[in-house]
Amino acid sequence: MDIAQDPEFCSMIDRLRDEIQNGSEADRKPFEELLATEGREAFARVLTAPGQPLWAREIAAFRLGLAGDPRAFEALVLLLNHRDPERCVSAAYALARLDDPRTARAAAALATNELRVGYALLPVRLLTDLRAPESVPALITVLERRLAADDPHWRVGLACVEGLGALGDPRARPTLEAALPHPRLGEAAGQALARIKVRGGDTL
């Protein structure tokens, strides 16, 4: 797909253009120049040069990620754990397409870091998309911590339930069964268990 037709790229650029229009006028020309850039080496230089604005690093990492260039990995992982959820969405999209063997380990580490659980939603969803050996154990770990009825991060738990259902691994059954009484997770847990049963409990 032409990068200009990629819906996530277009969404990211629209978001960044709005940020820049509301920010420094000095950023506007460099922003348009970077959008016109095509070479991987130019994007790699943006990631290594000092003093680059966040928007420039995000564009460069995204473009390199979609190109399968491993030089994007570290920047994309940092963006995956950003406080701005829209940046996390773009980073997760690019990481899923980077096809780097380090991605699943990094996503699992971010998802299971209880100190950053408020930012775990996109790493959890990325683990589901990756279908990696690290995915099911990490999602089970995170879900087990979200089973208290008053847990404020129930949306992260819901993403784990949905991910485990999509992955269909029977190792998730005990934790999904424990989620059945949960007022916010129970219905989705039942659906996930049904999906595992239909699949016959095949492992990844």
C-alpha positions in Angstrom: 0.0 0.0 0.0 1.1 3.5 -0.8 2.0 5.2 2.5 -0.2 8.2 1.5 -3.1 5.8 1.4 -2.4 4.1 4.7 -5.3 5.1 7.0 -3.2 5.0 10.2 -0.5 7.2 8.6 -3.1 9.7 7.4 -4.6 9.8 10.9 -1.2 10.3 12.5 -0.3 13.1 10.1 -3.6 14.9 10.7 -3.1 14.7 14.4 0.5 16.0 14.2 -0.5 18.8 11.8 -3.0 20.0 14.3 -0.4 19.9 17.0 2.0 21.9 14.9 -0.6 24.5 13.8 -1.2 25.2 17.5 2.5 25.3 18.3 5.7 26.9 17.0 5.6 28.5 13.5 9.2 27.4 13.1 8.1 23.8 13.1 5.7 24.1 10.1 8.2 24.2 7.3 10.4 21.3 8.7 7.2 19.3 9.2 6.2 19.6 5.5 9.8 18.9 4.4 9.8 15.7 6.5 6.5 14.6 5.0 8.1 14.9 1.5 11.1 12.8 2.6 11.3 9.2 1.2 14.7 7.8 2.0 15.2 5.5 5.0 18.6 7.1 5.9 17.0 10.5 6.3 14.5 9.0 8.8 17.2 7.2 10.6 19.1 10.5 11.0 16.1 12.1 12.6 16.0 9.3 15.2 19.7 9.8 16.1 20.1 13.5 15.8 20.0 15.5 19.0 17.2 18.1 19.6 14.6 16.6 17.2 11.0 17.4 18.2 8.8 14.5 19.2 6.6 14.8 16.1 9.7 14.4 13.9 10.8 11.3 15.8 7.3 9.9 15.6 7.0 10.3 11.8 10.5 8.9 11.3 9.9 5.8 13.5 6.5 5.2 11.9 7.9 5.3 8.4 10.9 3.1 9.2 8.6 0.7 11.1 6.3 0.2 8.1 9.4 -0.3 6.0 10.5 -3.1 8.3 13.7 -1.2 9.3 14.9 -2.4 12.8 16.3 1.1 13.5 12.7 2.1 14.3 12.3 -0.4 17.2 13.5 1.6 20.2 11.7 4.8 19.3 8.5 2.9 18.6 8.7 1.1 21.9 9.1 4.4 23.7 6.1 5.8 21.9 4.1 2.6 22.7 4.4 3.6 26.4 3.7 7.3 25.9 1.1 9.1 28.0 -0.8 10.2 24.8 -2.9 7.2 23.8 -3.0 8.3 20.2 0.7 8.1 19.9 0.5 4.6 21.4 -2.0 3.6 18.7 0.3 4.7 15.9 3.3 3.0 17.6 1.5 -0.2 18.0 0.4 -0.2 14.4 4.0 0.3 13.2 5.4 -2.3 15.6 2.9 -4.9 14.4 4.3 -4.4 10.9 8.0 -4.0 11.8 8.3 -7.8 12.2 11.1 -7.5 14.8 11.7 -10.5 17.1 12.2 -8.1 20.0 8.7 -6.6 19.8 6.8 -9.3 21.7 9.2 -9.3 24.6 9.0 -5.5 24.8 5.2 -5.4 24.6 5.0 -8.1 27.3 7.4 -6.1 29.6 5.3 -3.0 29.2 2.0 -4.8 29.6 3.0 -6.5 32.8 4.7 -3.5 34.4 2.2 -2.8 37.2 3.6 0.6 37.8 2.6 1.6 34.3 -0.7 -0.3 34.1 -2.5 2.9 33.1 -0.6 2.7 29.8 -0.9 -1.1 29.2 -4.0 -1.1 26.9 -2.1 -0.8 23.6 0.7 -3.2 24.6 -2.0 -5.7 25.5 -3.7 -5.3 22.1 -0.4 -5.5 20.3 0.4 -8.8 22.0 -2.9 -10.2 20.7 -2.1 -9.0 17.2 1.4 -10.5 17.3 0.2 -14.0 18.4 3.8 -14.5 19.8 4.9 -17.1 22.4 5.0 -14.3 24.9 1.4 -13.2 24.2 -0.7 -15.7 26.2 1.4 -15.8 29.4 1.6 -12.0 29.5 -2.2 -11.5 29.0 -2.9 -14.1 31.7 -0.6 -12.3 34.1 -2.2 -8.9 33.5 -5.7 -10.3 33.7 -5.1 -12.0 37.0 -4.2 -8.6 38.5 -7.4 -7.0 37.2 -9.9 -9.4 38.7 -10.8 -7.3 41.7 -14.4 -5.9 41.1 -13.2 -2.4 42.0 -10.1 -2.4 39.9 -9.8 1.0 38.1 -8.0 -0.5 35.1 -10.8 -2.9 34.1 -10.5 -1.8 30.4 -7.0 -3.3 30.4 -8.5 -6.4 31.8 -11.2 -6.4 29.2 -8.6 -6.2 26.4 -6.8 -9.2 28.0 -10.1 -11.2 28.0 -10.8 -10.3 24.4 -7.2 -11.1 23.4 -7.2 -14.5 25.1 -10.4 -15.3 23.4 -9.0 -14.4 20.1 -5.8 -16.4 20.7 -7.8 -19.5 21.8 -5.2 -21.0 24.0 -6.5 -23.4 26.7 -4.0 -22.2 29.2 -6.2 -19.1 29.6 -9.2 -21.2 30.8 -8.6 -21.0 34.6 -8.1 -17.2 34.6 -11.1 -16.6 32.3 -13.2 -18.7 34.5 -12.1 -16.6 37.5 -13.2 -13.6 35.5 -16.8 -14.8 35.0 -18.2 -13.2 38.3 -16.6 -9.9 37.5 -19.3 -7.3 36.8 -17.4 -5.7 33.8 -15.4 -8.7 32.5 -17.8 -11.6 33.0 -19.8 -11.5 29.8 -16.6 -11.1 27.7 -14.9 -13.9 29.7 -17.8 -16.2 28.9 -17.5 -15.4 25.2 -13.8 -16.0 25.3 -14.2 -19.4 26.9 -16.8 -20.3 24.3 -14.3 -19.4 21.5 -11.6 -21.6 23.2 -14.1 -24.5 23.4 -15.1 -24.2 19.7 -11.5 -24.2 18.7 -11.0 -27.5 20.6 -8.3 -26.0 22.8 -5.6 -25.9 20.2 -2.5 -24.2 21.5 -0.5 -21.6 19.6 
